[in-house]
C-alpha cells in the first residue's frame, strides 16, 4: 500500500510502537515504526502512519520541524555504529532549523543520559554542515503528559514512566559552492 505524504504534517515520531505520543503532544505528527505486521498483532490500537526503518526514511530532505523518539530500544543508541546512520537520516529529513527530541526512562538501558549524550555527540561530530545545541531536562510524566500511558512494543505500560527529555537543536549551515 502506498501512502500519500501530507505536507501539513511537520513533525515525525520514530519507533512509536503501540503508542501515539507524537500525535497527542506534537501537532501534525506522523508516527512510524519498523515492525510492520508484528506491531498490529501486539498493539490493540495501532496508530502508525508509516512502517519504515528509522535510518531509511521515505521522505525527502529538509521535510520536518522536529523528530521525536520516545524511550528508544536498540535502534540508534545501542552503540556508535547504530547512532551514526540514525542521526545521518534524522539530519537529512530535518528542516534547516530543526529539533530532535528524545524522551527516556531510567530503566531503559539504551536511554540513560550518558549513552544518549555520548552516542549523539559522537554521531553528530562526524557529520558536517550544521551546528547543534544539546540540552537535557527532567520532567514528571504524570504532570506534563497527564493521562498518557507510555508503552513498550509489547503493549506493556512502562513503569516508571519516562522522566528525562533530551533536546538537540540543529542549525544546518548553508555551504556555498565554489565559483
BELZI-V210463 format. One record per residue. N is the residue number from 0. PHI is phi in degrees with one decimal (* if undefined). OMEGA is omega as a letter, one per 40 degrees, with the letter a starting at -180 (999 if undefined). D_LAST is the distance of its C-alpha to the last C-alpha in Angstrom with 2 decimals. Layout:
BEGIN
n=N phi=PHI omega=OMEGA d_last=D_LAST
n=N phi=PHI omega=OMEGA d_last=D_LAST
END
This chain:
BEGIN
n=0 phi=* omega=i d_last=44.78
n=1 phi=-99.4 omega=i d_last=41.37
n=2 phi=-101.4 omega=i d_last=40.79
n=3 phi=-87.1 omega=i d_last=38.75
n=4 phi=-79.4 omega=i d_last=36.17
n=5 phi=-89.7 omega=a d_last=37.19
n=6 phi=-64.4 omega=i d_last=34.07
n=7 phi=-74.4 omega=i d_last=36.43
n=8 phi=-79.2 omega=a d_last=36.89
n=9 phi=-111.9 omega=i d_last=34.47
n=10 phi=-125.8 omega=a d_last=36.00
n=11 phi=-141.2 omega=i d_last=36.65
n=12 phi=-106.5 omega=i d_last=39.45
n=13 phi=-95.6 omega=i d_last=39.23
n=14 phi=64.0 omega=a d_last=42.54
n=15 phi=-66.5 omega=i d_last=44.75
n=16 phi=57.3 omega=a d_last=47.73
n=17 phi=-85.0 omega=a d_last=50.92
n=18 phi=-96.4 omega=i d_last=49.69
n=19 phi=-139.0 omega=a d_last=47.93
n=20 phi=-52.4 omega=a d_last=46.64
n=21 phi=-55.7 omega=a d_last=43.27
n=22 phi=-71.9 omega=i d_last=44.88
n=23 phi=-80.7 omega=a d_last=47.49
n=24 phi=-118.6 omega=i d_last=45.38
n=25 phi=-136.3 omega=a d_last=41.84
n=26 phi=-57.6 omega=i d_last=41.79
n=27 phi=51.9 omega=a d_last=40.29
n=28 phi=-117.3 omega=i d_last=39.90
n=29 phi=-78.2 omega=i d_last=39.77
n=30 phi=-103.6 omega=i d_last=42.00
n=31 phi=-127.3 omega=i d_last=41.10
n=32 phi=-160.4 omega=a d_last=42.93
n=33 phi=-97.6 omega=a d_last=42.73
n=34 phi=-88.4 omega=a d_last=46.51
n=35 phi=37.7 omega=a d_last=46.93
n=36 phi=-66.2 omega=i d_last=50.61
n=37 phi=-63.9 omega=a d_last=51.99
n=38 phi=-64.1 omega=a d_last=51.00
n=39 phi=-63.4 omega=i d_last=53.01
n=40 phi=-74.2 omega=a d_last=56.07
n=41 phi=-87.6 omega=a d_last=55.70
n=42 phi=-106.0 omega=i d_last=54.90
n=43 phi=-67.9 omega=a d_last=57.35
n=44 phi=-123.6 omega=a d_last=54.80
n=45 phi=-79.9 omega=a d_last=51.43
n=46 phi=-109.9 omega=a d_last=48.71
n=47 phi=-66.2 omega=i d_last=45.70
n=48 phi=-89.3 omega=a d_last=43.24
n=49 phi=-137.2 omega=i d_last=41.14
n=50 phi=-98.3 omega=a d_last=42.11
n=51 phi=-161.5 omega=i d_last=39.10
n=52 phi=-76.1 omega=a d_last=38.17
n=53 phi=-63.8 omega=i d_last=36.46
n=54 phi=-102.7 omega=i d_last=33.71
n=55 phi=-143.5 omega=a d_last=33.26
n=56 phi=-80.4 omega=a d_last=32.98
n=57 phi=-84.1 omega=a d_last=32.91
n=58 phi=-100.6 omega=i d_last=30.60
n=59 phi=-74.6 omega=a d_last=26.94
n=60 phi=-70.4 omega=i d_last=24.43
n=61 phi=56.9 omega=a d_last=24.65
n=62 phi=-100.4 omega=a d_last=28.17
n=63 phi=-116.0 omega=i d_last=30.69
n=64 phi=-75.5 omega=a d_last=31.39
n=65 phi=-145.4 omega=i d_last=33.55
n=66 phi=-123.1 omega=a d_last=34.80
n=67 phi=-113.0 omega=i d_last=38.41
n=68 phi=-130.9 omega=i d_last=40.26
n=69 phi=-102.3 omega=i d_last=44.02
n=70 phi=46.9 omega=a d_last=45.86
n=71 phi=-63.8 omega=i d_last=43.77
n=72 phi=-114.8 omega=i d_last=45.74
n=73 phi=60.1 omega=a d_last=44.27
n=74 phi=-64.4 omega=i d_last=40.81
n=75 phi=87.5 omega=a d_last=38.06
n=76 phi=-122.1 omega=i d_last=40.23
n=77 phi=-64.7 omega=i d_last=42.41
n=78 phi=-164.8 omega=a d_last=40.23
n=79 phi=-57.5 omega=a d_last=36.71
n=80 phi=-61.7 omega=i d_last=36.14
n=81 phi=-87.9 omega=a d_last=36.92
n=82 phi=-74.8 omega=a d_last=34.98
n=83 phi=-61.9 omega=i d_last=31.49
n=84 phi=-62.1 omega=i d_last=31.51
n=85 phi=-64.1 omega=a d_last=33.10
n=86 phi=-68.6 omega=i d_last=30.66
n=87 phi=-59.8 omega=a d_last=27.63
n=88 phi=-71.1 omega=i d_last=29.03
n=89 phi=-61.1 omega=i d_last=30.05
n=90 phi=-62.1 omega=i d_last=26.62
n=91 phi=-62.3 omega=a d_last=25.15
n=92 phi=-85.4 omega=i d_last=27.62
n=93 phi=-75.2 omega=i d_last=27.60
n=94 phi=-68.4 omega=a d_last=25.83
n=95 phi=-50.9 omega=i d_last=23.31
n=96 phi=-117.7 omega=a d_last=26.36
n=97 phi=-119.6 omega=a d_last=29.06
n=98 phi=-133.5 omega=i d_last=32.24
n=99 phi=-105.5 omega=i d_last=34.01
n=100 phi=-119.1 omega=i d_last=37.78
n=101 phi=-120.0 omega=a d_last=40.08
n=102 phi=-113.4 omega=a d_last=43.82
n=103 phi=-141.9 omega=i d_last=46.25
n=104 phi=-113.1 omega=a d_last=49.86
n=105 phi=-67.7 omega=i d_last=51.24
n=106 phi=-81.2 omega=a d_last=53.13
n=107 phi=-87.0 omega=a d_last=50.04
n=108 phi=-65.2 omega=i d_last=49.29
n=109 phi=-91.8 omega=a d_last=45.68
n=110 phi=-127.1 omega=i d_last=45.16
n=111 phi=-69.5 omega=a d_last=46.39
n=112 phi=-55.3 omega=a d_last=44.09
n=113 phi=-59.9 omega=i d_last=43.59
n=114 phi=-70.1 omega=a d_last=42.35
n=115 phi=-60.7 omega=a d_last=40.10
n=116 phi=-61.7 omega=a d_last=38.54
n=117 phi=-63.1 omega=a d_last=38.19
n=118 phi=-70.1 omega=i d_last=36.75
n=119 phi=-64.8 omega=a d_last=34.42
n=120 phi=-62.1 omega=i d_last=33.08
n=121 phi=-62.5 omega=a d_last=32.76
n=122 phi=-65.7 omega=a d_last=30.97
n=123 phi=-66.9 omega=i d_last=28.62
n=124 phi=-67.8 omega=a d_last=27.81
n=125 phi=-80.8 omega=a d_last=26.63
n=126 phi=-95.1 omega=a d_last=24.13
n=127 phi=-128.6 omega=i d_last=20.94
n=128 phi=71.8 omega=i d_last=18.73
n=129 phi=-164.2 omega=i d_last=21.78
n=130 phi=-118.9 omega=i d_last=24.58
n=131 phi=-149.3 omega=i d_last=28.22
n=132 phi=-121.4 omega=a d_last=31.62
n=133 phi=-113.7 omega=i d_last=34.73
n=134 phi=-138.8 omega=i d_last=38.17
n=135 phi=-133.7 omega=a d_last=41.55
n=136 phi=-149.7 omega=i d_last=44.63
n=137 phi=-89.3 omega=i d_last=48.16
n=138 phi=-151.0 omega=i d_last=49.74
n=139 phi=-108.5 omega=a d_last=53.02
n=140 phi=-56.8 omega=a d_last=52.48
n=141 phi=-65.0 omega=i d_last=55.80
n=142 phi=-92.4 omega=a d_last=54.84
n=143 phi=-71.8 omega=a d_last=51.15
n=144 phi=-120.4 omega=a d_last=51.36
n=145 phi=-52.6 omega=i d_last=55.01
n=146 phi=84.7 omega=a d_last=56.55
n=147 phi=-90.0 omega=i d_last=53.73
n=148 phi=-104.4 omega=i d_last=54.78
n=149 phi=-74.2 omega=a d_last=52.14
n=150 phi=-126.7 omega=i d_last=52.99
n=151 phi=-84.1 omega=i d_last=52.29
n=152 phi=-62.0 omega=i d_last=51.28
n=153 phi=-87.0 omega=i d_last=55.04
n=154 phi=75.2 omega=i d_last=55.70
n=155 phi=-83.9 omega=i d_last=57.42
n=156 phi=-72.3 omega=a d_last=57.00
n=157 phi=-76.8 omega=i d_last=55.06
n=158 phi=-134.5 omega=e d_last=57.35
n=159 phi=-71.2 omega=a d_last=56.57
n=160 phi=-70.0 omega=i d_last=53.77
n=161 phi=-53.6 omega=a d_last=50.26
n=162 phi=-140.2 omega=a d_last=50.15
n=163 phi=-132.6 omega=i d_last=46.68
n=164 phi=-126.0 omega=i d_last=43.35
n=165 phi=-111.3 omega=a d_last=39.98
n=166 phi=-122.1 omega=i d_last=37.10
n=167 phi=-119.2 omega=i d_last=33.49
n=168 phi=-92.1 omega=a d_last=31.12
n=169 phi=-105.9 omega=i d_last=27.55
n=170 phi=-132.2 omega=i d_last=24.45
n=171 phi=-72.9 omega=a d_last=21.32
n=172 phi=-95.2 omega=i d_last=18.26
n=173 phi=-75.5 omega=i d_last=15.19
n=174 phi=-100.0 omega=i d_last=12.24
n=175 phi=-90.1 omega=i d_last=8.74
n=176 phi=-76.2 omega=i d_last=6.35
n=177 phi=-67.4 omega=i d_last=3.78
n=178 phi=-109.2 omega=999 d_last=0.00
END
